[in-house]
């Protein structure tokens, strides 16, 4: 099984990995330090070399194609009770994350990483037009697919869990209240929602805070669904949804919010993004940007995730973002980091996806199911064990545009909670 065995013997320092090769041979790696116990089988000898040279994207592709399966040699639990299927995948990705530094420090992986970083701006070139193609790849999938694993409001971003036992629906409601409090809204204000998704946040702001909201998205399916929801709720006089690039908009707006869209802007367009946000705001305006990020220095998006899930996508380090807020001469009036909340959110999505897996296979196919299992669990582990986090950044054109203390955020989020809801603490 050389050269893959060479890589794995160096990689697994914590936990134990048992690999069954295509001929049924058994190979055990690690075991020196306690940790996850995982087993998988390779069904194709070509993987011995290809996984050594390009573990990303080929590990994910092998799982999608069924040439790599988790569990014992017969496809069931391993000899030591290692999980099979998606549970085995989760155990492996946990093993990967606890050992990731021994992997990324391998000379070959360092070389591949430098090459990937050098091409980052080229891969994230995201002008008007191409941006819509990238969005359509992921967000123009069947509405029913998302309904099978998201909450009822179709919130496709990090929820905010006030306690361990809170439901996904309540946690997503917390997130909307949390963002609304940071926006410091007043009745009648004009609000822009950049990357509005299926419209849930825009509809919430209009209904609960009596503001006028314009939501923009590049997804044809999302725009259609959002417009239908506005009509059904009787909010078309206060909310409009447009199939439009934010760069083509004219202002001004009193408030701007963007949740889960900044990951699709592209590093070469950060200057353009913040300059446009500033141009769209009134002199006393403020904005809240919510994005996935990383707690490590700037890097690049993994090849598998970039190819199959989010073409053109990238989760930035805060150091990359501050450079451009400073160039735009915007005041960063508040920054909050949400750490484990997205791991909990993704786990909820994964459970719901598994419960509806048969229906997903009917809509698409088995390979698609394995692709989305890999995506959801990989991201969950990145937040639970890796370097991923979520940040919320509040911005203003004028230093005096918002109150001087954060008390209004606490007051705003809890006054919107209602009698039946628990108060929401600031997440960080």
LINZIWO-V849102 format. One line per field, one symbol per residue. ss: DSSP state (2 for helix, 1 for strand, 0 for the rest). burial: b if it has 9 or more other C-alpha atoms within 8 Angstrom, else e. A space follows every 10 residues. Layout:
ss = ???
burial = ???
This chain:
ss = 0002222222 2001111111 0000011111 0011111111 1100002222 2220222222 2222200111 0000000000 0000222222 2222222202 2222002222 2222222202 2220000002 2222222220 0022222000 0000000000 0000000222 2222222222 2220000001 1111000002 2222222220 0111111002 2222222222 2220000011 1110022200 0011111110 0222002222 2222222222 1111111111 1111000000 0022222200 0000011222 2222222000 1111111100 2222222222 2222202222 2220022222 2222222222 2222000111 1111110000 0000002222 2222200000 00000000
burial = eebbbebbbb bbbbbbbbbb bbeeeeeebb beeeebbbbb bbeebebbbb bbeebbbbbb bbbbeebbbb bbbebbbbee ebbbbbebbb bbbbbebbbb ebbeeeeebb eebeebbeeb beebbbeeee bbebbbbbbb beeebbbbbb beebbeebbb bbeeebebbb bbbbbbbbbb bbbbbeeebb bbbbbbbbbb ebbbbbbebb bbbbbbbbbb bbbebbbebb beeebeebbb bbbbbeeeee eebbbbbbbb bbbbbbbebb bebbbbbbbb bbebbbbbbb bbbbbeeeeb beebbbeebb bbbbbbbbeb beebbbebeb bbbebbbbbb bbbbbbbbbb bbbeebbeeb beeebeebbb bebbbbbbbb bbbebbbbbb bbbbbbbbee beeeeeebbb bbbbeebeee eeebeeee
